[in-house]
């Protein structure tokens, strides 16, 4: 069962990346990338982790805009997926890049202070 969940999660990630680049340009939230999809074992709920590149608004505002268009995004996903159920989608901001940048800055500061 876990293999199927993984496979469907990856398919959703790919389809969402395609849909985000085509259909949501009018939201003016920069480049939207789906970094990770966590699917429930029953395939009915999906946590979609999003990163934004080139946006000038805070990520909370961008997630709010995506949530406003959630029905449309789910509809577009349903046209692309070949599963019995189309999962309910929930958007979350993926702060992995921010954390990596913060750690890199700390390491650089430590390196400068040692020399």
Phi, psi and omega in degrees: 000321182297326179296319180295318179299317178299315182296315180292323177300315179294321178296318178297318180301314180295315181294321179293320177299318178295314182295320181296319183289328183273310194267343188248022180295330183287351179282346180055051179244019178079200178276125181256128179233132175273114184269330183203145175233125176249118185254140177290156182301332179272003177064022183254348179226135180231127172266119184249118181265126189242142168240150181240134178236128176082020177262154181253355181262159175296152184296334178297319179293322179293318177297321178298319178295321178294319179296327177296326180262016186302318181297317179295317180297317179295321177298314179296322178294320179297327178290335184265331184275151178243044179252163181294317180247145171262120186292150170291135183251142179228125183266140177223148177276131179267109184265020181300317180295320178296317179296317179297319179296318179296316179295318179298319179296317179297316179296319177296320178296319177296320180296320179293321182289334178285329184268000000 
